[in-house]
Amino acid sequence: MFKQQTSVEMTHVPYKGAGAALTDLLSGQIQLMFESVGISLPLVQARLLRALGVSSTERIADLPELPTIAESGYPDYRVSVWYGIAAPAKVPEEVVQTITASVKRALNDDAFRALLTKAGFAPLRSKSKTETQQFVDADRARWLGMVKQLNFSLD
């Protein structure tokens, strides 16, 4: 994806987690990585890492001078991590409703939202089942199109 937009060739190095990748980045074994703000922000603030841009559509509050990749000349570049809560299909509906209500309360709590924002996450409001399914379907279609366009395959 990035090469198609920049002509920069990169080699993907798979890691089992961010810890090992960050260790290699900090020691100079690799030259760059894409990582979530929540994990990398403390290292950027300590000046151990240099942030080049954020892949979300908006700048982050703790690094307001850091441009988005879209602002840096790649207007179609938009990648963000989102989280959802899932349960096995056989979980009783009353349990699902209790969990849903609790999550909705948390996501509407200003103090909790402020903590998420401080950690580098842009908290969304709780969505209905239908809205969540539409969001997942649209995201899946977007990435499936990218996979097909770039002819990715699983090893």
Sine and cosine of phi, psi and omega as CSV:
sin_phi,cos_phi,sin_psi,cos_psi,sin_omega,cos_omega
0.00,0.00,-0.77,0.64,-0.07,-1.00
-0.92,0.40,-0.66,0.75,0.00,-1.00
-0.87,0.49,-0.63,0.78,-0.02,-1.00
-0.90,0.43,-0.41,0.91,0.00,-1.00
-0.99,-0.12,-0.41,0.91,-0.14,-0.99
-0.84,-0.55,-0.28,0.96,-0.14,-0.99
0.93,0.37,0.24,0.97,0.06,-1.00
-1.00,0.00,0.82,-0.57,0.05,-1.00
-1.00,0.02,0.74,-0.67,0.04,-1.00
-0.74,-0.67,0.51,-0.86,0.08,-1.00
-0.97,-0.25,0.83,-0.56,0.05,-1.00
-0.96,0.28,0.80,-0.60,0.06,-1.00
-0.91,-0.42,0.95,-0.31,-0.04,-1.00
-0.97,0.26,0.73,-0.69,0.07,-1.00
-0.86,-0.51,0.41,-0.91,0.02,-1.00
-0.99,0.17,-0.18,0.98,0.02,-1.00
-0.06,-1.00,0.17,-0.99,-0.05,-1.00
-0.92,0.39,-0.52,0.86,-0.05,-1.00
-0.84,0.54,-0.78,0.62,-0.01,-1.00
-0.92,0.40,-0.63,0.78,0.02,-1.00
-0.91,0.42,-0.68,0.73,0.02,-1.00
-0.91,0.43,-0.62,0.79,0.06,-1.00
-0.86,0.51,-0.71,0.70,0.01,-1.00
-0.93,0.37,-0.57,0.82,0.05,-1.00
-0.92,0.39,-0.73,0.68,-0.01,-1.00
-0.91,0.42,-0.50,0.87,-0.02,-1.00
-1.00,-0.01,-0.06,1.00,0.03,-1.00
1.00,0.05,0.14,0.99,0.02,-1.00
-0.95,0.32,-0.51,0.86,0.12,-0.99
-0.80,-0.60,0.38,-0.93,-0.12,-0.99
-1.00,-0.10,-0.42,0.91,0.01,-1.00
-0.33,-0.94,0.28,-0.96,0.10,-1.00
-0.41,-0.91,0.38,-0.92,0.13,-0.99
-0.98,-0.19,0.82,-0.58,-0.04,-1.00
-0.58,-0.81,0.39,-0.92,0.00,-1.00
-0.93,0.38,0.49,-0.87,-0.01,-1.00
-0.88,0.47,-0.63,0.77,-0.04,-1.00
-0.84,0.54,-0.55,0.84,0.00,-1.00
-1.00,0.04,-0.65,0.76,-0.13,-0.99
-1.00,0.03,-0.39,0.92,-0.08,-1.00
-0.81,0.59,-0.73,0.68,0.01,-1.00
-0.86,0.51,-0.58,0.81,0.01,-1.00
-0.95,0.30,-0.55,0.83,0.07,-1.00
-0.94,0.35,-0.71,0.71,-0.01,-1.00
-0.91,0.42,-0.51,0.86,0.05,-1.00
-0.99,0.12,0.01,1.00,0.01,-1.00
0.90,0.44,0.47,0.88,0.11,-0.99
-1.00,0.02,-0.41,0.91,0.07,-1.00
-0.79,-0.61,0.46,-0.89,0.09,-1.00
-0.94,-0.35,0.90,-0.45,0.03,-1.00
-0.98,0.22,0.70,-0.72,-0.01,-1.00
-0.97,-0.22,-0.42,0.91,0.01,-1.00
0.08,-1.00,0.24,-0.97,0.09,-1.00
-0.92,-0.39,0.59,-0.81,-0.09,-1.00
-1.00,0.03,-0.13,0.99,0.02,-1.00
-0.96,0.27,0.12,-0.99,-0.04,-1.00
-0.98,0.18,-0.25,0.97,-0.01,-1.00
-0.77,-0.63,0.46,-0.89,0.08,-1.00
-0.91,0.41,0.32,-0.95,0.01,-1.00
-0.99,-0.17,0.53,-0.85,-0.11,-0.99
-0.88,0.48,-0.63,0.78,-0.07,-1.00
-0.97,0.24,-0.27,0.96,0.05,-1.00
-0.72,-0.70,0.91,0.41,-0.12,-0.99
-0.90,0.44,-0.36,0.93,0.02,-1.00
-0.99,0.14,-0.22,0.98,-0.02,-1.00
-0.99,0.17,0.88,-0.47,-0.06,-1.00
-0.97,0.25,0.33,-0.94,0.18,-0.98
-0.97,0.24,0.34,-0.94,0.05,-1.00
-0.90,0.43,-0.56,0.83,0.05,-1.00
-0.88,0.48,-0.66,0.75,0.03,-1.00
-0.93,0.37,-0.38,0.93,-0.04,-1.00
-1.00,0.09,0.18,0.98,0.09,-1.00
0.91,-0.42,0.09,1.00,-0.01,-1.00
-0.82,-0.57,0.96,0.28,-0.18,-0.98
-0.87,0.50,-0.40,0.92,-0.01,-1.00
-1.00,0.01,-0.03,1.00,-0.06,-1.00
-0.99,0.16,0.87,-0.49,0.02,-1.00
-0.47,-0.88,0.93,-0.36,0.05,-1.00
-0.69,-0.73,0.77,-0.64,0.08,-1.00
-0.55,-0.84,0.42,-0.91,0.04,-1.00
-1.00,-0.06,0.68,-0.74,0.11,-0.99
-0.77,-0.64,0.44,-0.90,-0.03,-1.00
-0.85,-0.53,0.56,-0.83,0.07,-1.00
-0.66,-0.75,0.16,-0.99,0.04,-1.00
-0.89,-0.46,0.77,-0.64,0.00,-1.00
-0.79,-0.62,0.44,-0.90,0.04,-1.00
-0.66,-0.75,0.38,-0.93,0.06,-1.00
-0.84,0.55,0.52,-0.85,-0.06,-1.00
-0.85,0.52,-0.45,0.89,-0.07,-1.00
-1.00,0.04,0.07,1.00,0.03,-1.00
-0.91,0.41,0.73,-0.68,-0.02,-1.00
-0.86,0.52,0.59,-0.81,-0.06,-1.00
-0.84,0.54,-0.59,0.81,0.00,-1.00
-0.91,0.41,-0.54,0.84,0.07,-1.00
-0.94,0.35,-0.68,0.73,0.05,-1.00
-0.85,0.52,-0.70,0.72,-0.01,-1.00
-0.90,0.43,-0.62,0.78,0.04,-1.00
-0.90,0.43,-0.72,0.70,0.02,-1.00
-0.90,0.45,-0.71,0.70,-0.01,-1.00
-0.86,0.51,-0.71,0.70,0.01,-1.00
-0.90,0.44,-0.64,0.76,0.01,-1.00
-0.91,0.42,-0.69,0.73,0.02,-1.00
-0.90,0.43,-0.68,0.73,0.00,-1.00
-0.87,0.49,-0.68,0.73,0.04,-1.00
-0.86,0.51,-0.73,0.68,-0.02,-1.00
-0.89,0.46,-0.71,0.71,-0.05,-1.00
-0.95,0.32,-0.26,0.97,0.07,-1.00
-0.99,-0.17,0.00,1.00,0.01,-1.00
-1.00,0.09,0.87,-0.49,-0.07,-1.00
-0.86,0.50,-0.62,0.78,0.00,-1.00
-0.91,0.41,-0.68,0.73,0.02,-1.00
-0.91,0.41,-0.68,0.73,0.03,-1.00
-0.87,0.49,-0.63,0.78,0.02,-1.00
-0.90,0.43,-0.63,0.77,0.05,-1.00
-0.90,0.43,-0.67,0.74,0.03,-1.00
-0.89,0.45,-0.69,0.72,0.00,-1.00
-0.89,0.45,-0.67,0.74,0.01,-1.00
-0.88,0.47,-0.54,0.84,0.01,-1.00
-0.99,0.12,0.04,1.00,0.06,-1.00
1.00,-0.07,0.20,0.98,0.02,-1.00
-0.97,-0.25,0.66,-0.75,0.07,-1.00
-0.99,-0.11,0.99,-0.13,-0.10,-1.00
-0.94,0.35,0.73,-0.69,0.07,-1.00
-1.00,-0.06,0.27,-0.96,0.13,-0.99
-0.99,0.17,0.45,-0.89,0.02,-1.00
-0.86,0.50,0.61,-0.79,-0.01,-1.00
-0.91,-0.42,0.42,-0.91,0.09,-1.00
-0.95,0.31,0.18,-0.98,0.05,-1.00
-0.84,0.54,-0.70,0.72,-0.03,-1.00
-0.90,0.43,-0.73,0.69,0.01,-1.00
-0.89,0.46,-0.65,0.76,0.02,-1.00
-0.89,0.45,-0.71,0.71,0.00,-1.00
-0.89,0.46,-0.65,0.76,0.03,-1.00
-0.90,0.45,-0.65,0.76,0.03,-1.00
-0.89,0.45,-0.74,0.67,0.00,-1.00
-0.90,0.44,-0.69,0.72,0.00,-1.00
-0.88,0.48,-0.69,0.73,0.00,-1.00
-0.91,0.41,-0.66,0.75,0.01,-1.00
-0.92,0.39,-0.67,0.74,0.03,-1.00
-0.88,0.48,-0.71,0.71,0.00,-1.00
-0.89,0.45,-0.66,0.75,0.02,-1.00
-0.87,0.49,-0.75,0.66,-0.04,-1.00
-0.96,0.29,-0.55,0.83,0.05,-1.00
-0.89,0.46,-0.65,0.76,0.07,-1.00
-0.87,0.50,-0.65,0.76,0.02,-1.00
-0.92,0.39,-0.69,0.73,0.01,-1.00
-0.87,0.49,-0.70,0.71,0.01,-1.00
-0.92,0.38,-0.68,0.73,-0.01,-1.00
-0.87,0.49,-0.64,0.77,-0.04,-1.00
-1.00,-0.05,-0.01,1.00,0.05,-1.00
0.85,0.52,0.68,0.73,0.05,-1.00
-0.94,0.34,0.49,-0.87,0.14,-0.99
-0.58,-0.81,0.40,-0.92,0.04,-1.00
-0.99,0.10,0.66,-0.75,0.06,-1.00
-1.00,0.08,0.00,0.00,0.00,0.00
